[in-house]
Amino acid sequence: MACKHSASSRPEIELRLLQFLADATADDSCRATLIRTLANYTWLDADNEILFETIRVLFAQTPRDILNHLPAALTRNGFPDISCEPLRQRSLLAPADAVALAGELLRSAK
């Protein structure tokens, strides 16, 4: 079952979930659940995988300030050319929709 915010492609779904994870206004417990859920997911877009891994580390350190630390963290990790701009758009996903979208993403990856 697709949620009402369903995106049409895996890279688009990946981006929407990354926006949710980076959004400091999103529910922290839901963000933590999504990080655990997506920990073994095979990302279709390599840049999205790098963003996820960096967000995962930053979430453990500063969950409310990810976007401010993300560019420097990417540069320290050797990825200064990965753009953070798409993640600066505030997520419109409700926590339940983000969980449903993650489930859709995992199912589509099989």
The first five atom37 places (N, CA, C, CB, O) and aatype in JSON, in Angstrom:
{
  "aatype": [12, 0, 4, 11, 8, 15, 0, 15, 15, 1, 14, 6, 9, 6, 10, 1, 10, 10, 5, 13, 10, 0, 3, 0, 16, 0, 3, 3, 15, 4, 1, 0, 16, 10, 9, 1, 16, 10, 0, 2, 18, 16, 17, 10, 3, 0, 3, 2, 6, 9, 10, 13, 6, 16, 9, 1, 19, 10, 13, 0, 5, 16, 14, 1, 3, 9, 10, 2, 8, 10, 14, 0, 0, 10, 16, 1, 2, 7, 13, 14, 3, 9, 15, 4, 6, 14, 10, 1, 5, 1, 15, 10, 10, 0, 14, 0, 3, 0, 19, 0, 10, 0, 7, 6, 10, 10, 1, 15, 0, 11],
  "atom_mask": [
    [1, 1, 1, 1, 1],
    [1, 1, 1, 1, 1],
    [1, 1, 1, 1, 1],
    [1, 1, 1, 1, 1],
    [1, 1, 1, 1, 1],
    [1, 1, 1, 1, 1],
    [1, 1, 1, 1, 1],
    [1, 1, 1, 1, 1],
    [1, 1, 1, 1, 1],
    [1, 1, 1, 1, 1],
    [1, 1, 1, 1, 1],
    [1, 1, 1, 1, 1],
    [1, 1, 1, 1, 1],
    [1, 1, 1, 1, 1],
    [1, 1, 1, 1, 1],
    [1, 1, 1, 1, 1],
    [1, 1, 1, 1, 1],
    [1, 1, 1, 1, 1],
    [1, 1, 1, 1, 1],
    [1, 1, 1, 1, 1],
    [1, 1, 1, 1, 1],
    [1, 1, 1, 1, 1],
    [1, 1, 1, 1, 1],
    [1, 1, 1, 1, 1],
    [1, 1, 1, 1, 1],
    [1, 1, 1, 1, 1],
    [1, 1, 1, 1, 1],
    [1, 1, 1, 1, 1],
    [1, 1, 1, 1, 1],
    [1, 1, 1, 1, 1],
    [1, 1, 1, 1, 1],
    [1, 1, 1, 1, 1],
    [1, 1, 1, 1, 1],
    [1, 1, 1, 1, 1],
    [1, 1, 1, 1, 1],
    [1, 1, 1, 1, 1],
    [1, 1, 1, 1, 1],
    [1, 1, 1, 1, 1],
    [1, 1, 1, 1, 1],
    [1, 1, 1, 1, 1],
    [1, 1, 1, 1, 1],
    [1, 1, 1, 1, 1],
    [1, 1, 1, 1, 1],
    [1, 1, 1, 1, 1],
    [1, 1, 1, 1, 1],
    [1, 1, 1, 1, 1],
    [1, 1, 1, 1, 1],
    [1, 1, 1, 1, 1],
    [1, 1, 1, 1, 1],
    [1, 1, 1, 1, 1],
    [1, 1, 1, 1, 1],
    [1, 1, 1, 1, 1],
    [1, 1, 1, 1, 1],
    [1, 1, 1, 1, 1],
    [1, 1, 1, 1, 1],
    [1, 1, 1, 1, 1],
    [1, 1, 1, 1, 1],
    [1, 1, 1, 1, 1],
    [1, 1, 1, 1, 1],
    [1, 1, 1, 1, 1],
    [1, 1, 1, 1, 1],
    [1, 1, 1, 1, 1],
    [1, 1, 1, 1, 1],
    [1, 1, 1, 1, 1],
    [1, 1, 1, 1, 1],
    [1, 1, 1, 1, 1],
    [1, 1, 1, 1, 1],
    [1, 1, 1, 1, 1],
    [1, 1, 1, 1, 1],
    [1, 1, 1, 1, 1],
    [1, 1, 1, 1, 1],
    [1, 1, 1, 1, 1],
    [1, 1, 1, 1, 1],
    [1, 1, 1, 1, 1],
    [1, 1, 1, 1, 1],
    [1, 1, 1, 1, 1],
    [1, 1, 1, 1, 1],
    [1, 1, 1, 0, 1],
    [1, 1, 1, 1, 1],
    [1, 1, 1, 1, 1],
    [1, 1, 1, 1, 1],
    [1, 1, 1, 1, 1],
    [1, 1, 1, 1, 1],
    [1, 1, 1, 1, 1],
    [1, 1, 1, 1, 1],
    [1, 1, 1, 1, 1],
    [1, 1, 1, 1, 1],
    [1, 1, 1, 1, 1],
    [1, 1, 1, 1, 1],
    [1, 1, 1, 1, 1],
    [1, 1, 1, 1, 1],
    [1, 1, 1, 1, 1],
    [1, 1, 1, 1, 1],
    [1, 1, 1, 1, 1],
    [1, 1, 1, 1, 1],
    [1, 1, 1, 1, 1],
    [1, 1, 1, 1, 1],
    [1, 1, 1, 1, 1],
    [1, 1, 1, 1, 1],
    [1, 1, 1, 1, 1],
    [1, 1, 1, 1, 1],
    [1, 1, 1, 1, 1],
    [1, 1, 1, 0, 1],
    [1, 1, 1, 1, 1],
    [1, 1, 1, 1, 1],
    [1, 1, 1, 1, 1],
    [1, 1, 1, 1, 1],
    [1, 1, 1, 1, 1],
    [1, 1, 1, 1, 1],
    [1, 1, 1, 1, 1]
  ],
  "atom_positions": [
    [[0.84, -1.18, 0.0], [0.0, 0.0, 0.0], [0.89, 1.24, 0.0], [-0.96, 0.0, 1.22], [1.77, 1.36, 0.85]],
    [[0.67, 2.13, -0.91], [1.45, 3.36, -1.01], [0.79, 4.44, -0.18], [1.6, 3.81, -2.47], [-0.44, 4.52, -0.12]],
    [[1.59, 5.28, 0.46], [1.03, 6.38, 1.22], [0.69, 7.52, 0.29], [2.0, 6.84, 2.32], [1.1, 7.53, -0.87]],
    [[-0.05, 8.48, 0.79], [-0.51, 9.57, -0.06], [0.63, 10.46, -0.55], [-1.52, 10.41, 0.68], [0.45, 11.2, -1.52]],
    [[1.77, 10.4, 0.1], [2.92, 11.21, -0.32], [3.9, 10.4, -1.16], [3.64, 11.77, 0.9], [5.04, 10.81, -1.36]],
    [[3.46, 9.26, -1.65], [4.34, 8.37, -2.38], [5.0, 9.06, -3.58], [3.57, 7.16, -2.85], [4.36, 9.82, -4.31]],
    [[6.25, 8.78, -3.75], [7.0, 9.29, -4.89], [7.07, 8.19, -5.93], [8.43, 9.77, -4.48], [6.79, 7.03, -5.62]],
    [[7.43, 8.53, -7.14], [7.35, 7.54, -8.21], [8.62, 6.73, -8.4], [7.01, 8.23, -9.48], [8.54, 5.62, -8.92]],
    [[9.76, 7.21, -8.0], [11.0, 6.48, -8.25], [11.78, 6.31, -6.95], [11.86, 7.21, -9.3], [11.64, 7.08, -6.01]],
    [[12.62, 5.27, -6.95], [13.44, 5.02, -5.74], [14.31, 6.22, -5.39], [14.32, 3.8, -5.95], [14.33, 6.61, -4.22]],
    [[15.05, 6.83, -6.35], [15.86, 7.99, -5.95], [15.03, 9.13, -5.37], [16.64, 8.5, -7.15], [15.48, 9.84, -4.46]],
    [[13.82, 9.31, -5.88], [12.95, 10.37, -5.35], [12.49, 10.02, -3.93], [11.74, 10.57, -6.27], [12.45, 10.89, -3.06]],
    [[12.14, 8.76, -3.71], [11.74, 8.32, -2.37], [12.92, 8.47, -1.41], [11.24, 6.85, -2.39], [12.76, 8.94, -0.29]],
    [[14.1, 8.07, -1.86], [15.3, 8.21, -1.04], [15.49, 9.66, -0.62], [16.55, 7.7, -1.8], [15.75, 9.94, 0.55]],
    [[15.37, 10.57, -1.57], [15.56, 12.0, -1.27], [14.52, 12.49, -0.27], [15.49, 12.83, -2.56], [14.86, 13.23, 0.65]],
    [[13.28, 12.09, -0.44], [12.23, 12.55, 0.48], [12.48, 12.04, 1.9], [10.84, 12.08, -0.01], [12.23, 12.76, 2.87]],
    [[12.96, 10.82, 2.01], [13.28, 10.29, 3.34], [14.5, 10.99, 3.94], [13.51, 8.79, 3.28], [14.54, 11.24, 5.14]],
    [[15.49, 11.29, 3.12], [16.65, 12.04, 3.61], [16.25, 13.43, 4.08], [17.73, 12.16, 2.51], [16.77, 13.92, 5.08]],
    [[15.33, 14.07, 3.38], [14.82, 15.37, 3.82], [14.16, 15.24, 5.19], [13.81, 15.93, 2.8], [14.36, 16.09, 6.06]],
    [[13.38, 14.19, 5.39], [12.74, 13.96, 6.67], [13.77, 13.74, 7.76], [11.79, 12.77, 6.59], [13.65, 14.3, 8.85]],
    [[14.78, 12.93, 7.48], [15.81, 12.64, 8.48], [16.62, 13.87, 8.86], [16.73, 11.56, 7.97], [17.05, 14.0, 10.01]],
    [[16.83, 14.77, 7.92], [17.63, 15.98, 8.17], [16.82, 17.1, 8.79], [18.26, 16.46, 6.9], [17.39, 18.07, 9.29]],
    [[15.49, 16.99, 8.76], [14.6, 18.06, 9.23], [14.54, 18.07, 10.75], [13.19, 17.88, 8.64], [14.03, 17.13, 11.37]],
    [[15.05, 19.13, 11.35], [15.1, 19.24, 12.81], [13.71, 19.34, 13.42], [15.92, 20.45, 13.22], [13.54, 19.1, 14.62]],
    [[12.7, 19.69, 12.63], [11.35, 19.8, 13.18], [10.61, 18.46, 13.16], [10.55, 20.82, 12.4], [9.54, 18.33, 13.74]],
    [[11.2, 17.47, 12.5], [10.56, 16.14, 12.44], [10.73, 15.42, 13.77], [11.17, 15.29, 11.29], [11.64, 15.72, 14.55]],
    [[9.86, 14.47, 14.02], [9.84, 13.7, 15.26], [11.14, 12.89, 15.43], [8.63, 12.76, 15.27], [11.47, 12.06, 14.58]],
    [[11.87, 13.14, 16.52], [13.15, 12.46, 16.76], [13.01, 10.95, 16.87], [13.79, 13.0, 18.01], [13.85, 10.22, 16.34]],
    [[11.99, 10.47, 17.56], [11.86, 9.01, 17.71], [11.56, 8.36, 16.37], [10.76, 8.67, 18.73], [12.05, 7.26, 16.1]],
    [[10.78, 9.0, 15.54], [10.5, 8.46, 14.21], [11.76, 8.51, 13.35], [9.36, 9.26, 13.53], [12.04, 7.57, 12.6]],
    [[12.52, 9.59, 13.46], [13.77, 9.69, 12.71], [14.73, 8.58, 13.13], [14.44, 11.09, 12.92], [15.37, 7.96, 12.28]],
    [[14.82, 8.31, 14.42], [15.69, 7.24, 14.91], [15.23, 5.88, 14.39], [15.72, 7.23, 16.45], [16.05, 5.05, 14.0]],
    [[13.92, 5.66, 14.38], [13.37, 4.41, 13.86], [13.7, 4.26, 12.37], [11.84, 4.36, 14.07], [14.09, 3.18, 11.93]],
    [[13.56, 5.33, 11.61], [13.87, 5.27, 10.18], [15.35, 5.0, 9.94], [13.47, 6.57, 9.5], [15.71, 4.26, 9.02]],
    [[16.2, 5.58, 10.74], [17.64, 5.33, 10.6], [17.94, 3.86, 10.83], [18.45, 6.2, 11.6], [18.71, 3.26, 10.08]],
    [[17.32, 3.28, 11.85], [17.51, 1.84, 12.1], [16.92, 1.01, 10.96], [16.86, 1.43, 13.44], [17.52, 0.03, 10.52]],
    [[15.76, 1.39, 10.49], [15.08, 0.67, 9.42], [15.89, 0.66, 8.13], [13.71, 1.27, 9.16], [15.96, -0.35, 7.44]],
    [[16.51, 1.8, 7.82], [17.24, 1.94, 6.56], [18.73, 1.59, 6.67], [17.1, 3.37, 6.05], [19.47, 1.73, 5.7]],
    [[19.16, 1.15, 7.84], [20.58, 0.89, 8.07], [21.16, -0.12, 7.09], [20.79, 0.41, 9.47], [22.33, 0.0, 6.71]],
    [[20.39, -1.13, 6.69], [20.9, -2.16, 5.77], [20.34, -2.03, 4.37], [20.57, -3.53, 6.31], [20.51, -2.92, 3.53]],
    [[19.66, -0.93, 4.11], [19.08, -0.69, 2.78], [20.21, -0.43, 1.78], [18.09, 0.51, 2.82], [21.19, 0.25, 2.09]],
    [[20.07, -0.97, 0.58], [21.04, -0.72, -0.49], [20.54, 0.47, -1.3], [21.23, -1.98, -1.39], [19.6, 0.36, -2.09]],
    [[21.2, 1.6, -1.09], [20.79, 2.85, -1.73], [21.05, 2.78, -3.23], [21.53, 4.05, -1.12], [22.11, 2.35, -3.67]],
    [[20.06, 3.21, -3.99], [20.19, 3.22, -5.45], [21.13, 4.33, -5.9], [18.81, 3.39, -6.11], [21.93, 4.13, -6.82]],
    [[21.03, 5.47, -5.26], [21.86, 6.62, -5.6], [23.03, 6.69, -4.61], [21.03, 7.94, -5.57], [22.81, 6.79, -3.4]],
    [[24.26, 6.65, -5.12], [25.45, 6.64, -4.26], [25.54, 7.89, -3.39], [26.72, 6.52, -5.1], [25.91, 7.8, -2.22]],
    [[25.19, 9.05, -3.95], [25.21, 10.28, -3.15], [24.22, 10.19, -1.99], [24.89, 11.52, -4.04], [24.5, 10.65, -0.89]],
    [[23.05, 9.6, -2.24], [22.07, 9.44, -1.17], [22.59, 8.53, -0.07], [20.77, 8.9, -1.73], [22.32, 8.76, 1.11]],
    [[23.33, 7.51, -0.45], [23.92, 6.62, 0.56], [24.92, 7.38, 1.43], [24.6, 5.41, -0.11], [24.95, 7.21, 2.65]],
    [[25.74, 8.19, 0.81], [26.72, 8.99, 1.55], [26.01, 9.98, 2.46], [27.67, 9.75, 0.58], [26.39, 10.16, 3.62]],
    [[24.96, 10.61, 1.94], [24.18, 11.54, 2.77], [23.56, 10.81, 3.96], [23.08, 12.21, 1.93], [23.59, 11.32, 5.08]],
    [[23.0, 9.64, 3.72], [22.39, 8.88, 4.81], [23.4, 8.53, 5.89], [21.76, 7.61, 4.26], [23.14, 8.73, 7.08]],
    [[24.54, 8.02, 5.48], [25.56, 7.63, 6.46], [26.03, 8.84, 7.27], [26.75, 6.96, 5.77], [26.27, 8.73, 8.47]],
    [[26.17, 9.97, 6.62], [26.6, 11.19, 7.31], [25.51, 11.68, 8.24], [26.97, 12.29, 6.29], [25.78, 12.08, 9.37]],
    [[24.26, 11.66, 7.77], [23.13, 12.06, 8.62], [23.02, 11.14, 9.83], [21.81, 12.06, 7.82], [22.73, 11.59, 10.93]],
    [[23.24, 9.85, 9.62], [23.15, 8.89, 10.72], [24.15, 9.24, 11.83], [23.41, 7.45, 10.21], [23.8, 9.22, 13.01]],
    [[25.37, 9.57, 11.46], [26.38, 9.96, 12.45], [25.99, 11.27, 13.12], [27.77, 10.09, 11.78], [26.07, 11.39, 14.35]],
    [[25.57, 12.24, 12.34], [25.2, 13.54, 12.9], [23.97, 13.45, 13.79], [24.95, 14.55, 11.78], [23.87, 14.15, 14.8]],
    [[23.02, 12.58, 13.43], [21.82, 12.41, 14.26], [22.2, 11.93, 15.65], [20.85, 11.41, 13.6], [21.61, 12.37, 16.64]],
    [[23.17, 11.04, 15.74], [23.61, 10.53, 17.04], [24.28, 11.64, 17.87], [24.59, 9.35, 16.84], [24.27, 11.58, 19.1]],
    [[24.86, 12.63, 17.19], [25.58, 13.71, 17.89], [24.71, 14.94, 18.12], [26.82, 14.1, 17.09], [24.64, 15.45, 19.24]],
    [[24.06, 15.41, 17.08], [23.29, 16.67, 17.15], [22.03, 16.57, 16.3], [24.16, 17.86, 16.67], [21.97, 17.14, 15.22]],
    [[21.02, 15.86, 16.78], [19.83, 15.63, 15.95], [19.09, 16.9, 15.53], [18.87, 14.75, 16.69], [18.39, 16.9, 14.52]],
    [[19.25, 17.96, 16.27], [18.54, 19.21, 15.97], [19.34, 20.17, 15.09], [18.16, 19.89, 17.24], [18.86, 21.25, 14.76]],
    [[20.55, 19.79, 14.72], [21.41, 20.72, 13.98], [22.12, 20.03, 12.81], [22.43, 21.34, 14.92], [23.22, 20.43, 12.43]],
    [[21.49, 19.02, 12.26], [22.12, 18.24, 11.19], [22.47, 19.09, 9.99], [21.2, 17.11, 10.76], [23.59, 19.02, 9.48]],
    [[21.53, 19.9, 9.52], [21.76, 20.66, 8.29], [22.91, 21.65, 8.41], [20.51, 21.4, 7.9], [23.6, 21.93, 7.43]],
    [[23.12, 22.18, 9.6], [24.24, 23.12, 9.78], [25.59, 22.41, 9.76], [24.08, 23.87, 11.1], [26.59, 23.0, 9.34]],
    [[25.64, 21.17, 10.2], [26.89, 20.42, 10.28], [27.15, 19.55, 9.05], [26.89, 19.57, 11.51], [28.27, 19.08, 8.85]],
    [[26.13, 19.32, 8.25], [26.24, 18.38, 7.13], [27.31, 18.76, 6.1], [24.92, 18.27, 6.45], [28.08, 17.89, 5.71]],
    [[27.39, 20.01, 5.64], [28.42, 20.33, 4.63], [29.84, 20.07, 5.14], [28.3, 21.79, 4.21], [30.66, 19.51, 4.41]],
    [[30.13, 20.46, 6.36], [31.47, 20.24, 6.91], [31.75, 18.75, 7.1], [31.63, 20.98, 8.25], [32.85, 18.28, 6.83]],
    [[30.75, 18.01, 7.56], [30.93, 16.56, 7.75], [31.18, 15.86, 6.42], [29.7, 15.96, 8.44], [32.03, 14.97, 6.34]],
    [[30.46, 16.26, 5.39], [30.69, 15.68, 4.06], [32.1, 15.98, 3.57], [29.65, 16.2, 3.06], [32.77, 15.12, 3.0]],
    [[32.55, 17.21, 3.79], [33.89, 17.61, 3.37], [34.95, 16.81, 4.13], [34.11, 19.12, 3.58], [35.91, 16.33, 3.54]],
    [[34.77, 16.66, 5.44], [35.72, 15.87, 6.25], [35.78, 14.42, 5.79], [35.33, 15.93, 7.73], [36.82, 13.77, 5.87]],
    [[34.65, 13.92, 5.3], [34.58, 12.53, 4.84], [35.04, 12.36, 3.4], [33.15, 12.01, 4.98], [35.02, 11.26, 2.85]],
    [[35.47, 13.47, 2.77], [36.0, 13.39, 1.41], [34.98, 13.6, 0.31], [0.0, 0.0, 0.0], [35.23, 13.25, -0.84]],
    [[33.82, 14.17, 0.65], [32.76, 14.36, -0.34], [32.29, 15.82, -0.38], [31.58, 13.45, -0.03], [31.11, 16.1, -0.16]],
    [[33.21, 16.77, -0.66], [32.82, 18.19, -0.64], [31.87, 18.58, -1.78], [34.05, 19.05, -0.71], [31.23, 19.63, -1.71]],
    [[31.77, 17.76, -2.81], [30.94, 18.11, -3.96], [29.5, 17.64, -3.86], [31.55, 17.55, -5.2], [28.69, 17.95, -4.74]],
    [[29.15, 16.9, -2.83], [27.76, 16.46, -2.67], [26.96, 17.63, -2.12], [27.65, 15.2, -1.74], [27.28, 18.2, -1.08]],
    [[25.9, 17.96, -2.83], [25.07, 19.1, -2.46], [24.1, 18.74, -1.33], [24.29, 19.6, -3.66], [23.47, 17.68, -1.35]],
    [[24.01, 19.64, -0.37], [23.05, 19.49, 0.73], [21.77, 20.28, 0.46], [23.69, 19.95, 2.04], [20.79, 20.16, 1.19]],
    [[21.78, 21.08, -0.58], [20.66, 21.97, -0.86], [19.31, 21.26, -0.96], [20.92, 22.73, -2.13], [18.33, 21.76, -0.41]],
    [[19.22, 20.11, -1.63], [17.91, 19.44, -1.7], [17.37, 19.07, -0.32], [18.01, 18.19, -2.56], [16.15, 18.93, -0.14]],
    [[18.24, 18.91, 0.65], [17.8, 18.52, 2.0], [17.33, 19.72, 2.81], [18.91, 17.81, 2.73], [16.69, 19.54, 3.85]],
    [[17.63, 20.91, 2.37], [17.23, 22.11, 3.1], [15.74, 22.39, 2.95], [18.04, 23.31, 2.62], [15.17, 23.16, 3.72]],
    [[15.11, 21.78, 1.95], [13.67, 21.92, 1.8], [13.0, 21.17, 2.93], [13.18, 21.4, 0.4], [13.26, 19.98, 3.12]],
    [[12.16, 21.83, 3.68], [11.51, 21.2, 4.82], [10.65, 20.03, 4.37], [10.66, 22.23, 5.59], [9.91, 20.13, 3.39]],
    [[10.75, 18.95, 5.09], [9.98, 17.76, 4.77], [8.5, 18.0, 5.05], [10.48, 16.55, 5.57], [8.14, 18.57, 6.07]],
    [[7.67, 17.55, 4.13], [6.22, 17.64, 4.31], [5.63, 16.32, 4.79], [5.56, 18.06, 3.01], [4.41, 16.19, 4.92]],
    [[6.5, 15.35, 5.05], [6.04, 14.04, 5.5], [5.67, 14.05, 6.98], [7.1, 12.98, 5.24], [6.42, 14.55, 7.81]],
    [[4.53, 13.5, 7.28], [4.16, 13.22, 8.66], [4.94, 11.97, 9.08], [2.59, 13.03, 8.84], [5.31, 11.18, 8.21]],
    [[5.18, 11.77, 10.37], [5.94, 10.59, 10.78], [5.37, 9.28, 10.24], [5.98, 10.53, 12.29], [6.12, 8.43, 9.77]],
    [[4.06, 9.1, 10.3], [3.46, 7.86, 9.79], [3.7, 7.71, 8.29], [1.94, 7.82, 10.09], [3.93, 6.6, 7.81]],
    [[3.64, 8.8, 7.56], [3.89, 8.75, 6.12], [5.35, 8.42, 5.82], [3.51, 10.09, 5.46], [5.65, 7.7, 4.87]],
    [[6.26, 8.94, 6.64], [7.69, 8.63, 6.45], [7.95, 7.15, 6.67], [8.56, 9.48, 7.4], [8.7, 6.54, 5.92]],
    [[7.33, 6.58, 7.69], [7.49, 5.14, 7.97], [6.91, 4.33, 6.81], [6.79, 4.75, 9.31], [7.52, 3.36, 6.37]],
    [[5.73, 4.72, 6.32], [5.12, 4.01, 5.19], [5.98, 4.12, 3.94], [3.71, 4.56, 4.92], [6.12, 3.16, 3.18]],
    [[6.54, 5.3, 3.72], [7.39, 5.51, 2.55], [8.66, 4.67, 2.65], [7.74, 7.0, 2.41], [9.13, 4.13, 1.65]],
    [[9.22, 4.55, 3.85], [10.4, 3.7, 4.05], [10.05, 2.24, 3.75], [10.94, 3.85, 5.49], [10.85, 1.52, 3.14]],
    [[8.88, 1.81, 4.18], [8.44, 0.44, 3.88], [8.29, 0.24, 2.39], [0.0, 0.0, 0.0], [8.68, -0.81, 1.86]],
    [[7.73, 1.22, 1.71], [7.59, 1.15, 0.25], [8.97, 1.08, -0.42], [6.8, 2.38, -0.28], [9.16, 0.33, -1.37]],
    [[9.9, 1.86, 0.09], [11.25, 1.86, -0.45], [11.91, 0.49, -0.27], [12.1, 2.95, 0.22], [12.51, -0.04, -1.21]],
    [[11.79, -0.07, 0.9], [12.39, -1.39, 1.16], [11.76, -2.47, 0.28], [12.22, -1.76, 2.64], [12.46, -3.35, -0.22]],
    [[10.45, -2.41, 0.09], [9.76, -3.38, -0.77], [10.2, -3.22, -2.22], [8.23, -3.23, -0.65], [10.38, -4.22, -2.93]],
    [[10.38, -2.0, -2.67], [10.76, -1.77, -4.07], [12.21, -2.17, -4.34], [10.56, -0.3, -4.43], [12.59, -2.39, -5.49]],
    [[13.02, -2.27, -3.28], [14.43, -2.63, -3.44], [14.63, -4.14, -3.56], [15.23, -2.1, -2.26], [15.72, -4.59, -3.91]],
    [[13.61, -4.9, -3.28], [13.74, -6.38, -3.32], [13.72, -6.89, -4.73], [12.62, -7.04, -2.53], [13.82, -8.1, -4.94]]
  ]
}
